[in-house]
Amino acid sequence: MGQYDRKAQSQRKHGPILSSSASKAPARPPPIAKPEWRGNGYMKKAKPKPHLDAPKDQPTPQDQCLPVELQQLVLNIFKDSFAASEDFEALIPVLKVVNEKVLERDWEGAFGGEEKREGYALRWSPSRALAFANVMAEFCEERAEDDWVQRLSNSSAKAICFGGGAAEIMAFAGLLRHLRSDAAGRPQSELDAAKEDPSTEASAPILDLTLIDSADWSSVISKLQTGATTPPTLSKYASASARASNAALLSPSTLNINFTQHDIFTLTTTQLRQLIGDKPILVTLFLTLSSLYKTSISKTLALFVRLDALLPPNSTILIIDTIIASISQPIPDSEDVKEYTMEQLTDRALLGKLPIEKVQVQGKGKKALEEEEKLKPEIRWEKICKQEMKVNKLEEGLRYPGSLENVRFQVLAYQRL
């Protein structure tokens, strides 16, 4: 057949002939996963639980700003102020009841008797007092130029503790002794000489501290205040030099304490104005704010609105709370709930930031947007501190007859502009 092969001539140039039933559309890739059934009886699969060995975020250790000797003095005052410290074993049944009631948020059941309040102060307050004091000392170092810190370091200052009790008074006592050498108690020999000298004048207090709580902590606070401003009891075998140099943690005139038993939510604007005054102050909520939010988000936000209106410029709100502090709010006409963090809700109150998705403004005119801007509240606060995961690890060598523990917490701070 010459130079051409018949077989080659019979081959098609454009592939095999397609049957009339075959689709001319390109073939689909195989499915990645099987299609899910979403008909009657469909149940959404639960999210897989994290593996127990999965790495977890570790809290940052809190700087130990207070010397270990000063921390030991704080613990000694707790031990010496309450007779129950001599037999912690006898306190165990009381402490179990207190712990159960606190977990149930039954505050009356937890703190309804003096024995329960003293037991709580002996068991849980010492560790927290050391944590609070170290946080405040670090805060004062980092914010040394703030108006309130300057007042505390050089003249006199004022602080209000919402939910304040045994831990707060001893935290501030330790802070004062750390910051001010003139706040330290004088040796017994100097105190005896001052009593004999009628011309000796009492100095003005360095810190005016107001503690507010719904439970009656007055007796506990009074005992701790006496312990902090009275030289410790020495052994009868102590030497004459030891007795002469024996001094209290603080001078009696250094710390002025006012305790008010009151439901925080029912404080009137007039009462708050009298408590706050007209000079920059520090407001603390130590392991309190998340409990307030869980009791009532609306009432807690209303409290912040009043503080925003009453606190003088350069005042500071310092918050220490548990690391996991989410607050649930029911969604109207639904069985679902919305989860907020403590920080989101506080930002909403002080910074005007809502813990929800941004509202779409597409299609709104310029005039409508300008009207919305006019209705927005004036922002008069700045967030000056945010530490999400911290732990106060106890110094080695600290001695205490009861249990001590490392305290885990988060820190938030806001300053009034």
Secondary structure, DSSP 8 states (H G I E B T S, - for coil): -TTS-HHHHHS-SS-S---TTS--S------SS-----STT----------TTS-----EE----S-HHHHHHHHHHHHHH-GGGG-HHHHHHHHHHHHHHHHTT-HHHHHSSHHHHHHHHHHTHHHHHHHHHHHHHHHHHHTTTSHHHHHHHHS-EEEEEET--HHHHHHHHHHHHHH-GGGS--BHHHHHHHHH-TT------SEEEEEEESS--HHHHHHHHHHHHS-----TT--HHHHHH-B-SS-TTTEEEEEEE--GGG--HHHHHHHH-SS--EEEEES-HHHHHHH-HHHHHHHHHHHHHHS-TT-EEEEEE-S--EEEEE-TTSS-EEEEEHHHHHHHHHT---SS-----TT--HHHHHHHHHHS----EEEEEEEEEEEE---TT---SS----EEEEEEEEEE-
